[in-house]
Amino acid sequence: MKNHYCAEEIHGIYCGMLNRNHLEYDITEALQRSRVVALIGPRQCGKTTIARSFVPVDSLNYFDLEDPVSLARLDEPMIALKDLSGIVVIDEIQRKPDLFPILRVLSDRTPSKAKFLILGSASPDLQRSSSETLAGRIELIEMRGFSLAEAGLANHETHWLRGGFPIPFRAKSENDSVIWKKNYIKTVAERDIRLLGYSIPASSILRFWTMLSHYHGQIWNAAEPARSLGIGETTVRRYLDVLSDIFMIRQLKPWHANIRKRQVKSPKIYFRDSGILHQLLGIKSKKDLLVHPKCGASWEGYVIEELISIYKPDEVYYWATHNNAEIDLLMIRDGKITGVECKRADAPKVTPSMRIAQEDLGLTDVYVIYPGEKTFPLTKEIHAVAFKDIMEFFGG
């Protein structure tokens, strides 16, 4: 697959605005289908920049709910919104959940005068309101930081180390990137989680978040972090759900096959942005990353996130039994199950786990992603895929 989304690189410094036309296309298509489109994702991933390509920030059709002027305009929301036409953008909508019933009324008008593009981070109010108040009227588009396709395959090492958030990825130095991520984590813990409606002490979530970085790529067990933090397992699970709700953590659920073997029923934990993971692990440079004990797990999580972004499966799982048979990723699309193993090795080999997964799950295709140069078959059904080929191999 030809790579259309390359970073501009000048003496190793990433600058300018990366091409995210595919997102603009997806939003445009969604606005044609639906009366309300919600663009959701973590803070600072670029949602506002994308929205401003549809409506200028100085337009009467643009409301930023972190701006006191916009908040004042929405003191009487029906009066402010009812006469607007075209695309109306409401940024940080989770700050004003009472707007959802108004949007329902306005979007039900015949003929419809306006389409609404709403932006927000995940929160209980946003999720509940979008699924209940606007049922049948809203389409959700999930956004993340720069993907591998957007960052450019040639920049994948920097992308893996720094993560996909636009500012640290394009920072002039590793130190600038690290400082931004440090401040971002602090802001999320001290401010954003509270503003999203969660009542958790900042010190507690920071300790848990840091501890969770050492569980990256592992099967979740609440007992150990609960003991270490001196809190109950129910509270620990709540902390994990909060970090999942704000797109920091992916809880990869287990696939349960109808077989006699005892299968693992707990999720696996992955950081969704490798740069945030590395910051909490104290990794500041490529050298730090390559010698760190979590290097292999970090690479596995990075590959999984990029594969999900490229392949766009309907559902994703992992599979494991209590006899140590495991497959890293199961991607289901159009009813077909594809198995993926991530191996940071020079020469990938067929393992007993792959054979067992093929037999027990009926997999016709298993792919082993590795950081080598050649893509080649290991067996008739098992293929080694070089990481550099994943966009071409899975993007069709």
N, C-alpha and C positions, 0 to 999 in steps of 0.2 A: 504494500500500500504506500503510495506516495505521501510523504509527510508535508502537510500544508501549514502546520503551525509551528514555526521555528522562532526561538528567541533571537533578538538582535544582540550580537556579542561583539564588544569592542574592548580589546585588551583584557578579556576575562570578566568584564563588568556587564551585567545584564541591565538593560535600560529600555525605556519606551513602553508602549502598551502592546501586549501580545494579542494576536488575532484570536478572538473568541466568537467568530461569525457563526459557528455551529450553534452556540447558545442563543444568539439573537434569532437564528432561524427557528429553533425549537420554540422559543417564546412567541414569535410571530405566528407560527402554526397553531399554537395553543390558544392564542387570543382569537384566532379565526373560528376555533371550535367551541370555546368556552367563554362565558360571560365574565368570569373571574379567574385569574391565573395567579397562583402563589409561587413566588421564587424563594425557596427556603435554603438555608445553609448556615455555616458558622459565621460569626462576626469576622469582618475584614477579608472575606474570600473574593470580593469583587462584585457583589450584588448591586450596590448603588451605581457603580460605573456602568454596568450593563443597562440598568434602568434608565440612566441618563441618555443612552443612545436612542431611547424611545420617546422620552419627554425631557426637554431641557429643565434644569433645576430651577430656573427663574420663571418657569411657566406657572400659570394659575392651576394647571392640572398636576402639579408636583407637590406632594406633601411629605415632609420629613418630620417624623414625630419626635426627633431629638432637637428640632428647631422650635423655640418658643413661638415664633411667628406662625408656623404651621399649626401648632397646637391651639393657638388663639383663634385661627381661622376655623378650626374644627370644634369650637365651643358649641356651635349649633350645626352639627354635621349634615343634617338634611338640607339646610339652607345653603351650606357651602358646596355640596356635591350635586344637588339635583339638576342644576342647569348646565353642568359641564358636559362636553361631548368629546368623542374621540377616546384616546387612551388616558386614563387617570392613574397615576402612580402614588401609592401610599407606602412609604418606607418606615420600617420598624413598627409594623402594625401591632405587634404584641403589646406595645405600650398603651394601646387604646382598644381593648377587646369589645367595648360597647359599639364599635363601628360595624361589627359583623351583621347584626340585624338590619342596620341601615343599608349595607351592601346587598343584602338579600332583597329588600324592597326595590332598590334602584336597578338591580340586575334583572328583575322580573318585569320591568316596564316593557310594553309593546307599543310602538317599536322601541328597541333599546337605543338610548342616546350615547352610552359610554360603555367601554370595557375597562375593567379594573385590574391593574397589575400591582399586587401587594407583595411586599418584601418583609421577611422576618426570620429570626432565629427560632428554632423549635422551642416551644413552651407548652405547658398544659392547656392554657387558654387558646393558643393558636391551633393546636391539634384538635381540641374538642370543638372549637367554633367552626373550623373548616369542615369537619366531618359531619357535624350536626346542623348548624345554622345554614351552611351553604351547600348542603348535600345536593348533588346533581347539577350544581352551578359552577363548581370550582375545579380547576386542574392544578395539580402540584408538580413543580419542577424542582428537583434537588440539585443544588449547585455546590461545588467544592472549590478549592484553590486550583491553580494551574495543574492540568493533567500532563502526563508524559507527552501526549500528542501536541498540546499547546506549548509546553516548555521546549520541545524539540529533542529527538532521540540523541543528538550529539551532546546534549546537556544533561543526560540522565544521571550522571554521577553527582552533579551539583543539585539536581532535583531531588535525588534520594537523600543527600546529606541535609539540605536546607528545608526540604518540604515544599509544598505547593502554594502556601500563602504568598500573594504577589510581592509584598514589601520585602520579606526576608529572602525570597528567591532571587530578586533583582538587586539585592544590597551590593554596595561597592566592595565590601570586605566580609570575611567570615565573622569578624568582631561585630560589625553592624548588624548582621543577620542574627547573631546570638543575642545581642542586646534587645532587638525587637521582640524576639520570641520570649525572652525572660519577662519583659514588660507585658506582653500579651497574656501569658499564663497568669501573672499577678492580677491583671485587670479582670480577666474572666472569673477568677476565684473571688476577688474582693468586691466586684461591682456587677458584672453581667449575670452571674447566677442568681443574685438577689433580685435584680431587675426583671428577670424572667419568671419570678414568682416562687423560687425555691428558697427555703429558710435553712441554710446550712452555714455554719461558721467558716469563714475563709481559711483559717488555719487548718481546720479538719479536712476540707476538700483538697487543700494543697498537699497535705501529708498523704492522703489517700491516692491522689493523682500521681504523686512521685512514686509511691509504693507500687501502683498499678503498672508503671513502666517496666518493672522487673517481671511482670506477669505477661508481658506482650508475647503473643504466640502460644500461650499455654491454656490448658483447660481450666475454667474458672472453678474455684473452690472458696466460698466466702469465709470459711472457718479461720484460716490463717491470718488474713488481713484484719478480721474482726478481733482476734486475740491481740495482734500487734498494736491496734489502735485503741483497744480497751472499750470497744463498743459492740453492740449486738449484731448478729448476722443480718437481721432484717434491715438495720440502718446501713450496713455496708452495701447490701444489694440496692438500696435506695440511692446511695452515692453513685454506684455504677450506672444505674438507670439515668441519673441526671447527666452524667458525662456522655452517655449515649444519646440522650435527647438533644444535646447541644452539638452533636456531630463530632465529638472528640474521640469517641470509642465506638468500635464496631463489635457487637456481640454476635459472632458467627454461630448460628444455631446448628445443633447436630441433626443429621439425617437419620431417620429411623427406618430401616428396611425390615421387611417381614421375614426374618430369619431367626434361627434358634439361638444364635450367639448373643451374649450379654453386650449391649451397646451403650456407649457413653451418652449421657443425657444432659450434660452441662454444656454451656456455650464455650467457645474459645474467644479469647480477648485479644483484640488488635487495636492499636492506635491508628486512626484514619489518616493522620498526617505524620509522615516520618520525621519531619523537622521538629515537631512538638515532642515526639518520643525522644529524639536525640537530645533535646534541651534538658528534659527531665532526667536523662541518663548521664548528663555531664559530658556529652560528646560535642566537641566544638570544631573539629576538623576531620578531613578524610582519614588522616592517620589515626586519630582517636577512634573513628568508626571501625576501621579495618582490624584493629587489635582488640576491640571490645568483645566481651563474652556474648553480648546480645546481637552481634553483627549478623549472624545467620538468621535469627528470628526477625530482625529489622528488615532484612532483604526479603524474607518470605512475606511479611505484611505489606511491604511496598509493592511487590509483584501482584499480590492478591487485589489490592486497591486498583492498580492500573488495569488488570484483567477485567475487573467488574466494570470499570469505566469504558473500556474498549468493546467488550463483548455484549454489554447491556443485557444480562440475563434477567429472566422473570423472577427467579428465586436463587438464593445462594445458601449453601450449607457446607459443613465438613462432615466427615464420617469417621468413627473410631469404635473399636470394640475393647473390652477389658482384657483381651489377649494381645493387645498392642498392634492390631491391624488398624491402619489409618490412611485416609486420603485427605490432603490439605484443603481441597476446594471442590465442591460439586456445583456446577452451574447448570441451571435448568432453563432452557429457552425453547418455546414451541413444543413442549413435551419431551424434548431430548435432554438426557443427562450427560454432561461432559465432566470427566474427572481430571483434576490438575494436581500435580505434585511440584513443589518448589524446592530445588536442590542447588545450593550454592557450592557447586563442585565442578571440577574441570572435566570430568568424564562421568556423566550420569549413567546409572545402571538400573536394570529392572530389579525391584525389590520384592520380597515375599508379600509385603503389604499391597503392592500394586496387583499382584496376582490374586490375592484374596479378595480385594475390592472388585476386580473384574468378575470373579466367580459369584460373589455374594450379591453384588448390586447389578449384575448384568450389564456392565459398562462395555460399550463397543469401542469407545475412544478414551484413551488416557494420555495426557500430555505432561511431559516433565520439562519445566522451564528451568534453564540453567544459564549462567553468565558466560557462555562460550561463543564460538564463532559460527558453528555449523548446525543446521537443522537436519535431522536424519531419523529414520525409523530404528527403534530398538527391537521391536517385534512387529507383527502385522497390525496390532491394535495399539501399541504403545509407541509414542514418538517423542524424541528429544527435540525441544524447540529452543533455539538460542534467544536470549532475552531481546536482542536487537531486532528479532523478526516478529515479535508478538503483535505489533500493530498490523502488519501484513497478514499474519496467520489467523488472528482472531477478529480482525476488523471488517471482514467481508460481509 
